[in-house]
Amino acid sequence: MQNHKDLVVWKKSMELVTDIYKVTRDYPQDELFGIVSQMRRAAVSIPSNISEGYGRLYGKETVKFLSNALGSASELETQIMISRNLGFASEDKLNILQDQISEIIRMLSALIKTLE
């Protein structure tokens, strides 16, 4: 592996960021500084933490940052559930996001386990 950009989980998390931005464009305007901001920050945090972790040369710091990415993915998963409860996006869009997040959580968990 050359760097974080070679990781499938990083690539998938980058796709997720784009999808989160697209879906949250249609959220209510009064949520721009509420859940929209929270969701976007959590989404951006996932690939950012993967990148930073892999910049640490595979030590304990790598696992720490991958764990941070996992935490952000879990946070985003909760925000998707809140969005569903409040009817902020279509079920189809939210289901796609949920599937993406679930896959990223599984991949990060496996990667962390491998590195520990």
N, CA, C and O atoms as a GROMACS GRO file, in nm:
protein
  464
    1MET      N    1   0.084  -0.118   0.000
    1MET     CA    2   0.000   0.000   0.000
    1MET      C    3   0.089   0.124   0.000
    1MET      O    4   0.183   0.135   0.078
    2GLN      N    5   0.057   0.216  -0.088
    2GLN     CA    6   0.133   0.340  -0.099
    2GLN      C    7   0.092   0.440   0.009
    2GLN      O    8   0.176   0.487   0.087
    3ASN      N    9  -0.037   0.474   0.014
    3ASN     CA   10  -0.085   0.571   0.112
    3ASN      C   11  -0.236   0.556   0.130
    3ASN      O   12  -0.296   0.462   0.077
    4HIS      N   13  -0.296   0.647   0.204
    4HIS     CA   14  -0.438   0.638   0.236
    4HIS      C   15  -0.527   0.637   0.112
    4HIS      O   16  -0.636   0.581   0.115
    5LYS      N   17  -0.482   0.697   0.002
    5LYS     CA   18  -0.563   0.704  -0.119
    5LYS      C   19  -0.578   0.567  -0.186
    5LYS      O   20  -0.662   0.550  -0.274
    6ASP      N   21  -0.496   0.471  -0.143
    6ASP     CA   22  -0.508   0.334  -0.195
    6ASP      C   23  -0.613   0.253  -0.120
    6ASP      O   24  -0.652   0.146  -0.166
    7LEU      N   25  -0.658   0.302  -0.007
    7LEU     CA   26  -0.755   0.228   0.074
    7LEU      C   27  -0.896   0.240   0.016
    7LEU      O   28  -0.943   0.350  -0.014
    8VAL      N   29  -0.963   0.128   0.002
    8VAL     CA   30  -1.101   0.129  -0.048
    8VAL      C   31  -1.190   0.205   0.049
    8VAL      O   32  -1.281   0.277   0.005
    9VAL      N   33  -1.167   0.191   0.179
    9VAL     CA   34  -1.251   0.260   0.277
    9VAL      C   35  -1.236   0.411   0.266
    9VAL      O   36  -1.333   0.484   0.287
   10TRP      N   37  -1.118   0.459   0.233
   10TRP     CA   38  -1.099   0.603   0.212
   10TRP      C   39  -1.177   0.649   0.089
   10TRP      O   40  -1.244   0.752   0.093
   11LYS      N   41  -1.168   0.572  -0.019
   11LYS     CA   42  -1.239   0.606  -0.143
   11LYS      C   43  -1.390   0.609  -0.120
   11LYS      O   44  -1.459   0.700  -0.166
   12LYS      N   45  -1.441   0.510  -0.048
   12LYS     CA   46  -1.584   0.504  -0.020
   12LYS      C   47  -1.627   0.618   0.072
   12LYS      O   48  -1.737   0.672   0.057
   13SER      N   49  -1.542   0.655   0.165
   13SER     CA   50  -1.578   0.766   0.254
   13SER      C   51  -1.574   0.899   0.180
   13SER      O   52  -1.649   0.991   0.214
   14MET      N   53  -1.489   0.911   0.080
   14MET     CA   54  -1.489   1.032  -0.003
   14MET      C   55  -1.619   1.041  -0.084
   14MET      O   56  -1.676   1.149  -0.099
   15GLU      N   57  -1.667   0.929  -0.135
   15GLU     CA   58  -1.795   0.926  -0.206
   15GLU      C   59  -1.908   0.964  -0.112
   15GLU      O   60  -1.999   1.038  -0.150
   16LEU      N   61  -1.902   0.914   0.011
   16LEU     CA   62  -2.005   0.945   0.110
   16LEU      C   63  -2.011   1.095   0.137
   16LEU      O   64  -2.121   1.151   0.149
   17VAL      N   65  -1.897   1.161   0.147
   17VAL     CA   66  -1.895   1.306   0.170
   17VAL      C   67  -1.973   1.377   0.060
   17VAL      O   68  -2.058   1.462   0.088
   18THR      N   69  -1.944   1.342  -0.063
   18THR     CA   70  -2.014   1.404  -0.176
   18THR      C   71  -2.163   1.380  -0.168
   18THR      O   72  -2.243   1.471  -0.190
   19ASP      N   73  -2.202   1.257  -0.135
   19ASP     CA   74  -2.344   1.224  -0.127
   19ASP      C   75  -2.413   1.297  -0.012
   19ASP      O   76  -2.527   1.340  -0.027
   20ILE      N   77  -2.346   1.311   0.100
   20ILE     CA   78  -2.402   1.385   0.214
   20ILE      C   79  -2.426   1.530   0.174
   20ILE      O   80  -2.532   1.585   0.204
   21TYR      N   81  -2.330   1.592   0.109
   21TYR     CA   82  -2.346   1.731   0.065
   21TYR      C   83  -2.464   1.744  -0.030
   21TYR      O   84  -2.542   1.839  -0.020
   22LYS      N   85  -2.478   1.651  -0.124
   22LYS     CA   86  -2.588   1.657  -0.220
   22LYS      C   87  -2.724   1.643  -0.152
   22LYS      O   88  -2.816   1.719  -0.181
   23VAL      N   89  -2.736   1.546  -0.062
   23VAL     CA   90  -2.864   1.521   0.005
   23VAL      C   91  -2.901   1.637   0.097
   23VAL      O   92  -3.017   1.678   0.102
   24THR      N   93  -2.803   1.690   0.170
   24THR     CA   94  -2.835   1.795   0.267
   24THR      C   95  -2.864   1.930   0.202
   24THR      O   96  -2.910   2.022   0.269
   25ARG      N   97  -2.838   1.945   0.072
   25ARG     CA   98  -2.875   2.068   0.001
   25ARG      C   99  -3.026   2.092   0.007
   25ARG      O  100  -3.072   2.206   0.004
   26ASP      N  101  -3.102   1.983   0.015
   26ASP     CA  102  -3.248   1.991   0.014
   26ASP      C  103  -3.310   1.997   0.154
   26ASP      O  104  -3.432   1.998   0.166
   27TYR      N  105  -3.228   2.000   0.257
   27TYR     CA  106  -3.280   2.008   0.393
   27TYR      C  107  -3.338   2.148   0.416
   27TYR      O  108  -3.306   2.241   0.342
   28PRO      N  109  -3.423   2.162   0.517
   28PRO     CA  110  -3.480   2.294   0.546
   28PRO      C  111  -3.370   2.398   0.571
   28PRO      O  112  -3.269   2.369   0.635
   29GLN      N  113  -3.392   2.518   0.521
   29GLN     CA  114  -3.294   2.626   0.534
   29GLN      C  115  -3.260   2.655   0.680
   29GLN      O  116  -3.146   2.688   0.712
   30ASP      N  117  -3.358   2.641   0.768
   30ASP     CA  118  -3.331   2.671   0.910
   30ASP      C  119  -3.245   2.564   0.977
   30ASP      O  120  -3.207   2.579   1.093
   31GLU      N  121  -3.213   2.455   0.905
   31GLU     CA  122  -3.124   2.351   0.958
   31GLU      C  123  -2.980   2.366   0.909
   31GLU      O  124  -2.895   2.283   0.942
   32LEU      N  125  -2.953   2.471   0.831
   32LEU     CA  126  -2.820   2.489   0.775
   32LEU      C  127  -2.712   2.488   0.884
   32LEU      O  128  -2.606   2.429   0.866
   33PHE      N  129  -2.739   2.554   0.996
   33PHE     CA  130  -2.642   2.560   1.104
   33PHE      C  131  -2.672   2.458   1.214
   33PHE      O  132  -2.610   2.459   1.320
   34GLY      N  133  -2.767   2.370   1.187
   34GLY     CA  134  -2.803   2.263   1.280
   34GLY      C  135  -2.751   2.130   1.228
   34GLY      O  136  -2.631   2.108   1.218
   35ILE      N  137  -2.845   2.043   1.194
   35ILE     CA  138  -2.808   1.908   1.155
   35ILE      C  139  -2.728   1.903   1.025
   35ILE      O  140  -2.644   1.814   1.009
   36VAL      N  141  -2.752   1.996   0.933
   36VAL     CA  142  -2.676   1.997   0.807
   36VAL      C  143  -2.527   2.017   0.836
   36VAL      O  144  -2.443   1.943   0.785
   37SER      N  145  -2.496   2.115   0.919
   37SER     CA  146  -2.358   2.141   0.956
   37SER      C  147  -2.296   2.022   1.027
   37SER      O  148  -2.183   1.984   0.999
   38GLN      N  149  -2.371   1.962   1.119
   38GLN     CA  150  -2.322   1.846   1.194
   38GLN      C  151  -2.293   1.728   1.101
   38GLN      O  152  -2.190   1.663   1.112
   39MET      N  153  -2.385   1.703   1.008
   39MET     CA  154  -2.369   1.590   0.916
   39MET      C  155  -2.250   1.610   0.824
   39MET      O  156  -2.172   1.518   0.800
   40ARG      N  157  -2.236   1.729   0.773
   40ARG     CA  158  -2.125   1.757   0.682
   40ARG      C  159  -1.991   1.746   0.754
   40ARG      O  160  -1.896   1.690   0.700
   41ARG      N  161  -1.983   1.798   0.876
   41ARG     CA  162  -1.858   1.788   0.952
   41ARG      C  163  -1.823   1.643   0.984
   41ARG      O  164  -1.707   1.602   0.973
   42ALA      N  165  -1.924   1.566   1.025
   42ALA     CA  166  -1.899   1.425   1.056
   42ALA      C  167  -1.854   1.349   0.932
   42ALA      O  168  -1.761   1.268   0.938
   43ALA      N  169  -1.919   1.376   0.819
   43ALA     CA  170  -1.883   1.308   0.694
   43ALA      C  171  -1.740   1.342   0.653
   43ALA      O  172  -1.663   1.253   0.617
   44VAL      N  173  -1.704   1.469   0.657
   44VAL     CA  174  -1.569   1.513   0.619
   44VAL      C  175  -1.464   1.455   0.714
   44VAL      O  176  -1.351   1.427   0.673
   45SER      N  177  -1.502   1.437   0.838
   45SER     CA  178  -1.410   1.385   0.939
   45SER      C  179  -1.366   1.241   0.909
   45SER      O  180  -1.255   1.202   0.946
   46ILE      N  181  -1.450   1.164   0.844
   46ILE     CA  182  -1.416   1.023   0.820
   46ILE      C  183  -1.292   1.009   0.730
   46ILE      O  184  -1.192   0.954   0.775
   47PRO      N  185  -1.295   1.058   0.606
   47PRO     CA  186  -1.174   1.043   0.524
   47PRO      C  187  -1.057   1.126   0.576
   47PRO      O  188  -0.941   1.089   0.556
   48SER      N  189  -1.086   1.236   0.643
   48SER     CA  190  -0.979   1.320   0.699
   48SER      C  191  -0.901   1.244   0.805
   48SER      O  192  -0.778   1.249   0.808
   49ASN      N  193  -0.972   1.175   0.893
   49ASN     CA  194  -0.905   1.098   0.998
   49ASN      C  195  -0.831   0.977   0.941
   49ASN      O  196  -0.725   0.940   0.991
   50ILE      N  197  -0.887   0.915   0.838
   50ILE     CA  198  -0.816   0.804   0.773
   50ILE      C  199  -0.685   0.856   0.716
   50ILE      O  200  -0.580   0.794   0.734
   51SER      N  201  -0.691   0.969   0.647
   51SER     CA  202  -0.570   1.030   0.589
   51SER      C  203  -0.466   1.061   0.696
   51SER      O  204  -0.349   1.027   0.682
   52GLU      N  205  -0.511   1.125   0.802
   52GLU     CA  206  -0.417   1.162   0.907
   52GLU      C  207  -0.357   1.039   0.974
   52GLU      O  208  -0.238   1.038   1.005
   53GLY      N  209  -0.438   0.938   0.995
   53GLY     CA  210  -0.388   0.815   1.056
   53GLY      C  211  -0.281   0.749   0.972
   53GLY      O  212  -0.180   0.701   1.025
   54TYR      N  213  -0.302   0.746   0.843
   54TYR     CA  214  -0.203   0.682   0.755
   54TYR      C  215  -0.080   0.770   0.734
   54TYR      O  216   0.022   0.723   0.685
   55GLY      N  217  -0.090   0.896   0.769
   55GLY     CA  218   0.027   0.982   0.768
   55GLY      C  219   0.115   0.961   0.889
   55GLY      O  220   0.223   1.020   0.899
   56ARG      N  221   0.070   0.877   0.981
   56ARG     CA  222   0.143   0.852   1.107
   56ARG      C  223   0.230   0.726   1.102
   56ARG      O  224   0.285   0.686   1.204
   57LEU      N  225   0.242   0.666   0.986
   57LEU     CA  226   0.330   0.551   0.964
   57LEU      C  227   0.293   0.427   1.045
   57LEU      O  228   0.380   0.360   1.100
   58TYR      N  229   0.165   0.396   1.051
   58TYR     CA  230   0.114   0.268   1.101
   58TYR      C  231   0.142   0.237   1.248
   58TYR      O  232   0.147   0.120   1.285
   59GLY      N  233   0.159   0.336   1.330
   59GLY     CA  234   0.177   0.311   1.472
   59GLY      C  235   0.045   0.315   1.546
   59GLY      O  236  -0.062   0.306   1.485
   60LYS      N  237   0.052   0.330   1.677
   60LYS     CA  238  -0.068   0.342   1.758
   60LYS      C  239  -0.152   0.462   1.716
   60LYS      O  240  -0.274   0.461   1.729
   61GLU      N  241  -0.084   0.564   1.665
   61GLU     CA  242  -0.155   0.684   1.619
   61GLU      C  243  -0.248   0.651   1.502
   61GLU      O  244  -0.356   0.709   1.491
   62THR      N  245  -0.207   0.560   1.416
   62THR     CA  246  -0.291   0.520   1.303
   62THR      C  247  -0.422   0.464   1.353
   62THR      O  248  -0.529   0.501   1.305
   63VAL      N  249  -0.415   0.374   1.450
   63VAL     CA  250  -0.535   0.312   1.506
   63VAL      C  251  -0.621   0.418   1.574
   63VAL      O  252  -0.744   0.415   1.564
   64LYS      N  253  -0.557   0.512   1.642
   64LYS     CA  254  -0.631   0.620   1.709
   64LYS      C  255  -0.714   0.701   1.608
   64LYS      O  256  -0.831   0.727   1.631
   65PHE      N  257  -0.651   0.739   1.498
   65PHE     CA  258  -0.722   0.819   1.398
   65PHE      C  259  -0.828   0.737   1.324
   65PHE      O  260  -0.933   0.790   1.288
   66LEU      N  261  -0.801   0.609   1.300
   66LEU     CA  262  -0.903   0.523   1.240
   66LEU      C  263  -1.022   0.508   1.335
   66LEU      O  264  -1.136   0.502   1.291
   67SER      N  265  -0.993   0.503   1.464
   67SER     CA  266  -1.101   0.497   1.564
   67SER      C  267  -1.181   0.627   1.564
   67SER      O  268  -1.303   0.624   1.582
   68ASN      N  269  -1.114   0.739   1.545
   68ASN     CA  270  -1.185   0.867   1.533
   68ASN      C  271  -1.276   0.866   1.411
   68ASN      O  272  -1.390   0.914   1.417
   69ALA      N  273  -1.227   0.812   1.300
   69ALA     CA  274  -1.309   0.801   1.179
   69ALA      C  275  -1.430   0.713   1.205
   69ALA      O  276  -1.540   0.744   1.160
   70LEU      N  277  -1.410   0.604   1.276
   70LEU     CA  278  -1.520   0.515   1.312
   70LEU      C  279  -1.623   0.587   1.398
   70LEU      O  280  -1.743   0.570   1.379
   71GLY      N  281  -1.576   0.667   1.492
   71GLY     CA  282  -1.667   0.745   1.576
   71GLY      C  283  -1.748   0.844   1.494
   71GLY      O  284  -1.867   0.862   1.518
   72SER      N  285  -1.683   0.909   1.398
   72SER     CA  286  -1.754   1.004   1.312
   72SER      C  287  -1.858   0.933   1.225
   72SER      O  288  -1.966   0.986   1.201
   73ALA      N  289  -1.825   0.814   1.179
   73ALA     CA  290  -1.921   0.736   1.100
   73ALA      C  291  -2.043   0.698   1.184
   73ALA      O  292  -2.156   0.703   1.137
   74SER      N  293  -2.019   0.661   1.308
   74SER     CA  294  -2.130   0.628   1.399
   74SER      C  295  -2.214   0.751   1.429
   74SER      O  296  -2.337   0.742   1.438
   75GLU      N  297  -2.149   0.864   1.446
   75GLU     CA  298  -2.220   0.990   1.468
   75GLU      C  299  -2.308   1.022   1.348
   75GLU      O  300  -2.424   1.060   1.363
   76LEU      N  301  -2.254   1.007   1.229
   76LEU     CA  302  -2.329   1.034   1.107
   76LEU      C  303  -2.447   0.938   1.091
   76LEU      O  304  -2.553   0.976   1.044
   77GLU      N  305  -2.426   0.815   1.132
   77GLU     CA  306  -2.535   0.717   1.127
   77GLU      C  307  -2.653   0.763   1.213
   77GLU      O  308  -2.768   0.750   1.173
   78THR      N  309  -2.624   0.815   1.330
   78THR     CA  310  -2.728   0.868   1.418
   78THR      C  311  -2.798   0.988   1.356
   78THR      O  312  -2.920   1.002   1.366
   79GLN      N  313  -2.722   1.074   1.292
   79GLN     CA  314  -2.780   1.192   1.228
   79GLN      C  315  -2.870   1.154   1.110
   79GLN      O  316  -2.968   1.223   1.081
   80ILE      N  317  -2.836   1.046   1.042
   80ILE     CA  318  -2.923   0.995   0.935
   80ILE      C  319  -3.055   0.949   0.996
   80ILE      O  320  -3.162   0.974   0.939
   81MET      N  321  -3.049   0.882   1.110
   81MET     CA  322  -3.171   0.837   1.177
   81MET      C  323  -3.258   0.955   1.220
   81MET      O  324  -3.380   0.952   1.206
   82ILE      N  325  -3.194   1.060   1.270
   82ILE     CA  326  -3.267   1.181   1.308
   82ILE      C  327  -3.332   1.243   1.185
   82ILE      O  328  -3.448   1.284   1.190
   83SER      N  329  -3.259   1.248   1.076
   83SER     CA  330  -3.313   1.303   0.951
   83SER      C  331  -3.434   1.223   0.905
   83SER      O  332  -3.532   1.280   0.856
   84ARG      N  333  -3.427   1.093   0.920
   84ARG     CA  334  -3.540   1.006   0.884
   84ARG      C  335  -3.660   1.038   0.972
   84ARG      O  336  -3.772   1.053   0.922
   85ASN      N  337  -3.638   1.049   1.102
   85ASN     CA  338  -3.747   1.077   1.195
   85ASN      C  339  -3.815   1.211   1.167
   85ASN      O  340  -3.935   1.226   1.187
   86LEU      N  341  -3.735   1.307   1.119
   86LEU     CA  342  -3.789   1.440   1.092
   86LEU      C  343  -3.835   1.460   0.948
   86LEU      O  344  -3.888   1.565   0.913
   87GLY      N  345  -3.816   1.357   0.864
   87GLY     CA  346  -3.862   1.363   0.726
   87GLY      C  347  -3.786   1.463   0.640
   87GLY      O  348  -3.843   1.524   0.550
   88PHE      N  349  -3.656   1.479   0.667
   88PHE     CA  350  -3.576   1.578   0.594
   88PHE      C  351  -3.534   1.533   0.455
   88PHE      O  352  -3.496   1.617   0.373
   89ALA      N  353  -3.540   1.404   0.426
   89ALA     CA  354  -3.501   1.353   0.294
   89ALA      C  355  -3.584   1.229   0.265
   89ALA      O  356  -3.648   1.172   0.354
   90SER      N  357  -3.583   1.187   0.140
   90SER     CA  358  -3.660   1.069   0.102
   90SER      C  359  -3.600   0.944   0.165
   90SER      O  360  -3.480   0.936   0.191
   91GLU      N  361  -3.686   0.847   0.187
   91GLU     CA  362  -3.640   0.718   0.242
   91GLU      C  363  -3.534   0.656   0.154
   91GLU      O  364  -3.437   0.600   0.203
   92ASP      N  365  -3.553   0.665   0.023
   92ASP     CA  366  -3.456   0.606  -0.070
   92ASP      C  367  -3.318   0.667  -0.052
   92ASP      O  368  -3.218   0.595  -0.043
   93LYS      N  369  -3.311   0.800  -0.046
   93LYS     CA  370  -3.182   0.867  -0.029
   93LYS      C  371  -3.118   0.830   0.105
   93LYS      O  372  -2.999   0.803   0.113
   94LEU      N  373  -3.200   0.831   0.210
   94LEU     CA  374  -3.148   0.799   0.342
   94LEU      C  375  -3.104   0.653   0.352
   94LEU      O  376  -3.005   0.623   0.420
   95ASN      N  377  -3.174   0.563   0.286
   95ASN     CA  378  -3.135   0.422   0.286
   95ASN      C  379  -3.001   0.402   0.216
   95ASN      O  380  -2.918   0.323   0.261
   96ILE      N  381  -2.980   0.474   0.107
   96ILE     CA  382  -2.851   0.465   0.036
   96ILE      C  383  -2.738   0.515   0.127
   96ILE      O  384  -2.634   0.451   0.137
   97LEU      N  385  -2.761   0.628   0.192
   97LEU     CA  386  -2.660   0.681   0.285
   97LEU      C  387  -2.634   0.583   0.398
   97LEU      O  388  -2.519   0.561   0.437
   98GLN      N  389  -2.740   0.525   0.451
   98GLN     CA  390  -2.726   0.430   0.561
   98GLN      C  391  -2.644   0.308   0.517
   98GLN      O  392  -2.559   0.260   0.592
   99ASP      N  393  -2.669   0.259   0.397
   99ASP     CA  394  -2.593   0.145   0.345
   99ASP      C  395  -2.445   0.180   0.331
   99ASP      O  396  -2.358   0.100   0.365
  100GLN      N  397  -2.418   0.300   0.280
  100GLN     CA  398  -2.279   0.344   0.266
  100GLN      C  399  -2.209   0.352   0.402
  100GLN      O  400  -2.097   0.304   0.418
  101ILE      N  401  -2.277   0.410   0.498
  101ILE     CA  402  -2.219   0.425   0.631
  101ILE      C  403  -2.195   0.289   0.696
  101ILE      O  404  -2.091   0.266   0.757
  102SER      N  405  -2.291   0.199   0.683
  102SER     CA  406  -2.276   0.065   0.741
  102SER      C  407  -2.153  -0.006   0.682
  102SER      O  408  -2.077  -0.071   0.754
  103GLU      N  409  -2.136   0.006   0.551
  103GLU     CA  410  -2.020  -0.057   0.487
  103GLU      C  411  -1.890   0.006   0.537
  103GLU      O  412  -1.793  -0.066   0.564
  104ILE      N  413  -1.886   0.136   0.549
  104ILE     CA  414  -1.765   0.204   0.597
  104ILE      C  415  -1.735   0.165   0.741
  104ILE      O  416  -1.619   0.143   0.776
  105ILE      N  417  -1.837   0.155   0.825
  105ILE     CA  418  -1.818   0.112   0.964
  105ILE      C  419  -1.759  -0.029   0.968
  105ILE      O  420  -1.667  -0.054   1.045
  106ARG      N  421  -1.813  -0.120   0.887
  106ARG     CA  422  -1.759  -0.257   0.883
  106ARG      C  423  -1.613  -0.257   0.838
  106ARG      O  424  -1.530  -0.327   0.896
  107MET      N  425  -1.583  -0.180   0.735
  107MET     CA  426  -1.447  -0.177   0.682
  107MET      C  427  -1.349  -0.116   0.782
  107MET      O  428  -1.239  -0.168   0.801
  108LEU      N  429  -1.388  -0.006   0.846
  108LEU     CA  430  -1.301   0.055   0.946
  108LEU      C  431  -1.278  -0.038   1.064
  108LEU      O  432  -1.166  -0.049   1.114
  109SER      N  433  -1.383  -0.105   1.109
  109SER     CA  434  -1.370  -0.198   1.222
  109SER      C  435  -1.272  -0.310   1.188
  109SER      O  436  -1.189  -0.347   1.270
  110ALA      N  437  -1.283  -0.363   1.067
  110ALA     CA  438  -1.193  -0.471   1.024
  110ALA      C  439  -1.049  -0.420   1.013
  110ALA      O  440  -0.955  -0.490   1.053
  111LEU      N  441  -1.031  -0.301   0.960
  111LEU     CA  442  -0.898  -0.244   0.944
  111LEU      C  443  -0.833  -0.218   1.079
  111LEU      O  444  -0.715  -0.247   1.098
  112ILE      N  445  -0.909  -0.165   1.171
  112ILE     CA  446  -0.858  -0.140   1.305
  112ILE      C  447  -0.816  -0.271   1.370
  112ILE      O  448  -0.709  -0.280   1.430
  113LYS      N  449  -0.900  -0.372   1.359
  113LYS     CA  450  -0.870  -0.502   1.418
  113LYS      C  451  -0.742  -0.561   1.358
  113LYS      O  452  -0.662  -0.621   1.430
  114THR      N  453  -0.723  -0.544   1.229
  114THR     CA  454  -0.603  -0.594   1.162
  114THR      C  455  -0.476  -0.524   1.212
  114THR      O  456  -0.372  -0.587   1.229
  115LEU      N  457  -0.487  -0.394   1.236
  115LEU     CA  458  -0.369  -0.317   1.277
  115LEU      C  459  -0.336  -0.329   1.426
  115LEU      O  460  -0.224  -0.298   1.467
  116GLU      N  461  -0.433  -0.372   1.506
  116GLU     CA  462  -0.408  -0.379   1.651
  116GLU      C  463  -0.323  -0.499   1.690
  116GLU      O  464  -0.294  -0.518   1.808
   0.00000   0.00000   0.00000
